[in-house]
């Protein structure tokens, strides 16, 4: 019997009802990892601002594919999760739906939002369709646009809550029937969340060791270290200036 089937057997013996949501739901095997679903961007389109138009960059892609299983973990072990077609319906029908399009699930790196009309979400036969009008003068848009065009970054993820779902008779698959997107997000990501990876950044012989040490600190300790480095840097000390320039807020990619 595989570990997957052993987990299903224990799940079936201990979960009270098939409608119960996965306990300790997460994307990675390690406890405490995030529970985010990531897929390769499907149907990606980036259209440059047209002459005489709004001047905004047009983004189109899918943040979720319905009817396709993906690997997840609960308190018992590995299982397959699947978002059923129609699961986004009730959430998308909300007049007050508030969902931002962000980079790497960083709440402050928003490049579009449903509340101001720059982000439009809908569900079709493929999944959750994301359409956005992006400001080409926004620094985050300028950062991500060439990476999307070149294929360096080609995945999306979304953060949500489960309203309802059901386990399969063999307890190996959990099918999500209704999700709540409000105050979650849709995100452009490098890779899906993993408990085995720390933050990523552009590493050079000058800063790879420093960033490795920085990654071991808590969020509060990282920000305190960054403030100290910036405060210590002066024009007369080239080495300090270089170090302060290398370690920026974008390097503070915390373990998820």
C-alpha positions in Angstrom: 0.0 0.0 0.0 1.4 3.4 -1.0 1.7 6.3 1.5 -1.0 8.0 -0.5 -3.4 5.1 0.0 -2.5 4.8 3.6 -3.3 8.5 4.1 -6.7 7.9 2.3 -7.4 5.0 4.6 -6.7 7.0 7.7 -8.7 9.9 6.4 -11.7 7.7 5.7 -11.5 6.4 9.3 -11.2 9.7 11.0 -13.0 12.3 8.9 -16.6 12.6 10.0 -18.3 13.4 6.7 -17.3 13.6 3.0 -18.3 17.3 3.0 -15.7 18.2 5.7 -12.9 20.4 4.3 -9.3 19.1 4.4 -7.7 19.8 7.8 -4.3 21.5 7.7 -4.7 22.0 4.0 -1.4 23.0 2.3 0.6 22.9 -0.9 3.7 21.2 0.6 4.3 18.2 2.6 5.7 20.2 5.5 3.3 21.5 8.1 2.8 25.2 8.0 3.3 25.6 4.2 0.8 27.8 2.3 -2.3 26.4 0.6 -2.1 28.0 -2.8 -3.0 26.5 -6.1 -0.6 27.4 -9.0 -0.9 26.6 -12.7 1.0 27.6 -15.8 -0.5 30.7 -17.3 -2.8 29.6 -20.1 -3.9 31.7 -23.0 -1.5 34.5 -21.9 -1.8 37.7 -23.9 0.0 41.0 -23.4 -1.1 43.8 -25.7 0.8 47.0 -25.9 -1.2 50.3 -25.6 -2.8 51.2 -28.9 -2.4 54.6 -30.5 -5.2 56.8 -29.4 -6.3 54.3 -26.8 -6.2 54.4 -23.0 -2.5 53.9 -22.9 -2.9 50.8 -20.7 -1.2 47.4 -21.2 -3.7 44.6 -21.6 -3.2 41.4 -19.7 -5.2 38.2 -20.2 -4.6 34.7 -18.7 -6.1 31.9 -16.6 -5.3 31.7 -12.9 -7.1 28.4 -12.4 -8.1 25.5 -14.6 -11.2 23.7 -13.5 -11.7 20.0 -13.7 -8.0 19.3 -13.5 -6.4 17.7 -10.4 -3.4 18.9 -8.5 -1.4 17.6 -5.6 -2.2 18.9 -2.1 -1.7 17.7 1.5 -3.8 17.5 4.6 -3.1 16.3 8.2 -3.1 12.7 6.9 -0.9 13.1 3.8 -1.1 13.6 0.1 -4.3 13.8 -1.8 -5.6 15.2 -5.2 -7.6 18.4 -5.2 -9.8 19.6 -8.0 -11.8 22.8 -8.5 -15.1 21.8 -10.2 -16.5 23.9 -13.1 -18.9 26.5 -11.7 -17.1 26.8 -8.3 -16.3 30.5 -8.9 -19.9 31.4 -9.7 -21.2 32.6 -6.4 -18.1 34.6 -5.6 -17.9 36.3 -9.0 -21.6 37.3 -8.6 -20.8 39.5 -5.6 -21.2 43.2 -6.3 -18.6 44.0 -3.7 -16.0 41.5 -4.9 -12.5 42.7 -3.9 -9.7 40.8 -5.5 -6.3 42.3 -6.5 -3.8 41.0 -9.2 -0.5 40.9 -7.4 3.1 39.7 -7.8 4.1 36.6 -5.9 1.1 37.0 -3.4 2.7 40.2 -2.1 -0.3 42.3 -1.0 1.4 45.6 -1.6 2.6 44.7 -5.1 -0.8 45.2 -6.7 -1.0 45.9 -10.4 -4.8 45.7 -10.8 -7.9 45.4 -8.7 -11.6 44.5 -9.2 -12.8 47.4 -7.0 -11.4 50.1 -9.4 -12.4 48.2 -12.6 -8.8 47.5 -13.7 -9.2 43.8 -13.0 -12.0 41.6 -14.4 -12.6 38.0 -13.4 -14.9 35.5 -15.0 -15.3 31.8 -15.3 -15.5 30.0 -18.7 -15.3 26.4 -19.8 -11.5 26.5 -19.1 -11.4 28.0 -15.7 -10.8 31.4 -13.9 -10.1 34.0 -16.6 -8.1 37.0 -15.6 -8.3 40.2 -17.7 -6.5 43.4 -16.5 -5.6 46.9 -17.6 -2.1 47.6 -16.4 -0.4 51.0 -16.0 2.8 50.9 -18.0 4.3 53.5 -15.8 3.9 51.4 -12.7 7.3 50.0 -11.6 5.9 46.6 -10.8 4.3 46.4 -14.3 7.6 47.5 -15.9 9.4 44.8 -13.9 7.0 41.9 -14.8 6.2 42.7 -18.5 9.5 41.6 -20.1 9.6 38.5 -18.0 6.1 37.5 -19.1 6.9 38.2 -22.8 10.1 36.2 -22.7 8.5 33.2 -20.8 10.9 33.7 -17.8 7.7 33.8 -15.6 4.8 31.7 -16.8 2.7 30.7 -13.8 -0.3 32.1 -11.9 -1.7 31.3 -8.6 -4.8 32.3 -6.6 -5.6 32.6 -2.9 -9.1 31.7 -1.8 -11.3 30.0 0.9 -13.3 26.9 0.4 -17.0 27.3 0.9 -18.0 23.7 0.1 -16.6 20.5 -1.4 -16.7 16.7 -1.1 -14.3 13.8 -0.7 -14.4 11.0 -3.3 -15.6 7.6 -2.1 -12.0 6.4 -1.9 -10.9 9.5 0.1 -8.1 10.2 -2.5 -9.6 13.3 -4.1 -11.3 16.4 -2.7 -13.5 18.2 -5.2 -14.1 21.9 -4.4 -17.6 22.9 -5.4 -17.7 26.5 -4.3 -14.9 29.0 -3.5 -14.7 32.4 -1.9 -12.3 34.7 -3.8 -13.2 37.9 -1.9 -10.2 39.5 -0.3 -8.0 36.7 -1.7 -5.9 37.4 -4.7 -4.9 36.2 -8.2 -1.1 36.3 -8.5 1.7 36.1 -11.1 4.3 33.9 -9.6 7.7 32.4 -10.3 6.8 28.9 -9.0 4.0 27.6 -6.9 4.4 27.8 -3.1 6.8 25.2 -1.7 7.9 24.6 1.9 11.4 23.7 0.7 12.3 27.0 -1.0 13.3 30.3 0.5 13.1 33.6 -1.1 14.6 34.1 -4.6 16.5 37.0 -5.9 19.3 37.9 -8.4 22.3 36.4 -6.7 25.9 37.5 -7.5 29.2 36.6 -5.9 28.8 39.8 -3.9 25.4 39.2 -2.4 24.6 35.5 -2.5 26.0 34.8 1.0 24.4 37.9 2.5 21.0 36.9 1.1 21.4 33.4 2.3 21.9 34.7 5.8 19.1 37.2 5.4 16.7 34.4 4.4 17.3 32.7 7.8 15.9 35.6 9.8 12.3 36.3 10.7 10.4 39.0 8.8 10.9 41.5 11.6 14.6 40.7 11.8 15.0 41.1 8.0 13.3 44.5 7.9 15.4 45.6 10.9 18.6 44.4 9.1 17.6 46.2 5.9 16.9 49.5 7.8 20.3 49.2 9.5 22.1 48.6 6.3 20.5 51.5 4.6 21.2 53.7 7.6 24.8 52.7 7.6 25.4 53.3 3.9 27.2 56.6 3.2 28.6 58.0 -0.1 32.1 57.8 1.3 32.0 54.0 1.9 31.7 52.3 -1.5 31.4 48.8 -0.1 28.5 49.7 2.2 26.7 51.6 -0.6 27.0 48.5 -2.9 25.7 46.2 -0.2 22.8 48.5 0.6 21.9 48.7 -3.1 22.0 44.9 -3.5 19.6 44.1 -0.7 16.3 45.7 -1.4 12.7 45.1 -0.4 12.3 42.8 -3.4 14.8 40.4 -1.7 12.6 40.0 1.3 10.8 36.9 -0.1 9.9 35.1 3.0 9.3 31.3 3.3 5.7 30.5 2.7 
